[in-house]
Amino acid sequence: MRHFKEPETGKVYAFDTDGHQDHLIGAALGRGWPEVPAPAPPAPAHPLFIKMLELEATVTPRRLREAILGIDNEWLKDLEERISELRSQL
């Protein structure tokens, strides 16, 4: 991939180098767009944040319905406490 930056907006565009986008690369060069390095990959998510997402994913409509009806509401209280504990560690 080759990356070019549009000077007017600052947007970076990526073009494949397998030949099917050569006309776009030529147009970018013709407009004076500078070639820039590829953007850095995003940093991995914090492990505690991932754990919070996993815990939140256990909340299903059925579990919520049971908690509202009072059938099993201890799990929700426990879940909220565990997520709050993880947030405090960030």
Beta strands, then each sheet from edge to edge (+ up, - down):
strand 1: 2-5
strand 2: 12-15
strand 3: 35-36
sheet 1: 2+ 1- 3+
end
